[in-house]
Amino acid sequence: MIDPDQISPTEREQLGAFRLQLMALLRRLRRESDSGDIPLSKLMLLAALLRLGGTASPTELAAVEGLRSSNVAALLGGLEKDGLVRREADAGDRRRLHVVITDPGTQAVLANRSRREAWLAEAVAGCLSAEERAQLIAAGALLQRLAEYQEGG
């Protein structure tokens, strides 16, 4: 691995530009999200729950999303009120609760995901060549590695 201090000023500048480009794309995807009555913070929690198999403890959700337990509790309260999740007691330990995504919650996540993917497919087809599309897809694996990077290697 390269020591971060070994990165040239030019490369740092390029990385800064890349960060801005990535943030612009993320903002655009958020705009395309247009989840209607469901705020993005709640939608992201629903999506995390779906990725975890549709059920998880509030503590697991907080850890996966990098949120405080109090924030997750507030979001879950609203989601439960809206019928997008329900809470169930753990079969092995009745003191523990699990959050379960409901069919309307799943449909909200899938519809939102579909809108964002449709926009992305249209944008990619409309402004990138076949070679550029292949490069973009290949870059996805690199972006995933960056997202999973833990400090210290």
C-alpha positions in Angstrom: 0.0 0.0 0.0 1.0 3.6 -0.7 1.5 5.9 2.2 -1.1 8.7 1.9 1.7 11.2 2.3 3.3 9.8 -0.9 0.3 11.0 -3.0 1.3 13.9 -5.2 -0.4 17.3 -5.0 -1.7 16.8 -8.5 -3.2 13.4 -7.5 -4.7 15.0 -4.4 -6.3 17.6 -6.5 -7.7 15.0 -8.9 -9.1 13.0 -5.9 -10.8 16.2 -4.7 -12.4 16.6 -8.1 -13.5 13.0 -8.1 -15.1 13.5 -4.7 -17.1 16.4 -6.0 -18.1 14.4 -9.0 -19.2 11.5 -6.9 -21.2 13.8 -4.6 -22.9 15.4 -7.5 -24.0 12.0 -8.7 -25.2 11.0 -5.3 -27.2 14.2 -5.0 -28.8 13.6 -8.4 -29.7 10.0 -7.4 -31.3 11.4 -4.2 -33.4 13.8 -6.3 -34.4 10.9 -8.5 -35.4 9.0 -5.4 -38.5 11.2 -4.9 -40.0 8.9 -2.3 -43.2 10.9 -2.0 -44.3 11.0 1.6 -41.4 8.9 3.0 -38.4 11.0 4.0 -35.0 9.8 2.6 -33.8 8.9 6.2 -36.7 6.6 6.7 -36.3 5.1 3.2 -32.6 4.4 3.8 -33.5 2.6 7.1 -36.1 0.5 5.2 -33.6 -0.3 2.5 -31.1 -1.4 5.2 -33.7 -3.6 6.8 -34.5 -5.2 3.4 -30.7 -5.8 2.8 -30.6 -7.6 6.2 -33.2 -10.0 5.1 -36.3 -8.1 6.2 -35.8 -8.4 9.9 -33.2 -7.0 12.3 -32.8 -5.6 15.8 -32.8 -1.9 16.2 -29.2 -2.2 17.4 -28.2 -4.0 14.2 -29.9 -1.3 12.1 -28.1 1.4 14.0 -24.7 -0.3 13.4 -25.3 -1.0 9.7 -26.4 2.6 9.0 -23.9 4.2 11.4 -26.7 5.9 13.4 -27.3 6.4 17.1 -29.8 4.1 18.7 -32.0 7.1 19.7 -32.1 8.2 16.0 -33.1 4.7 14.9 -35.8 4.5 17.5 -37.3 7.8 16.4 -37.2 6.7 12.7 -38.7 3.3 13.5 -41.5 4.9 15.5 -42.6 6.8 12.4 -42.1 3.8 10.1 -44.3 1.7 12.4 -46.9 4.3 12.6 -47.0 4.4 8.8 -47.3 0.6 8.6 -44.0 0.2 6.9 -42.5 -1.9 9.7 -43.7 -3.8 12.7 -42.0 -4.8 15.9 -42.0 -8.4 17.1 -40.6 -10.0 20.2 -37.7 -12.3 19.8 -38.8 -16.0 20.1 -35.8 -16.9 22.2 -35.8 -13.8 24.4 -39.1 -12.0 24.8 -37.3 -8.9 26.1 -35.6 -8.4 22.7 -37.4 -6.8 19.8 -37.0 -7.4 16.1 -38.1 -5.0 13.4 -39.8 -6.6 10.4 -40.4 -4.8 7.1 -44.0 -5.1 5.9 -45.2 -5.6 2.4 -45.9 -1.8 2.0 -42.4 -1.1 3.3 -40.8 -3.5 0.8 -42.9 -2.1 -2.0 -41.8 1.5 -1.1 -38.1 0.4 -1.2 -38.4 -1.5 -4.5 -40.4 1.3 -6.2 -37.8 3.8 -5.1 -34.9 1.6 -6.2 -36.6 1.1 -9.6 -37.0 4.9 -10.1 -33.3 5.5 -9.4 -32.1 2.6 -11.6 -34.4 3.7 -14.4 -32.9 7.2 -14.3 -29.4 5.8 -14.1 -30.0 3.5 -17.1 -31.4 6.3 -19.1 -28.6 8.7 -18.2 -25.9 6.0 -19.0 -27.5 5.1 -22.3 -28.0 8.8 -23.2 -24.5 10.1 -22.5 -21.9 7.3 -22.5 -20.5 5.2 -25.3 -20.4 1.4 -25.0 -16.7 1.6 -24.0 -17.5 4.2 -21.3 -20.4 2.1 -20.0 -18.0 -0.8 -19.6 -15.5 1.4 -17.8 -18.2 2.7 -15.5 -19.4 -0.8 -14.6 -15.8 -1.9 -14.0 -15.3 1.1 -11.7 -18.2 -0.1 -9.5 -16.0 -2.8 -8.0 -13.3 -0.2 -7.2 -16.0 2.0 -5.6 -17.2 -0.9 -3.5 -13.6 -1.6 -2.3 -13.3 2.1 -1.3 -16.6 2.0 0.6 -15.5 -1.1 2.5 -12.0 0.3 3.4 -11.2 0.3 7.1 -8.6 2.7 8.4 -5.3 1.1 8.9 -5.6 -1.4 6.1 
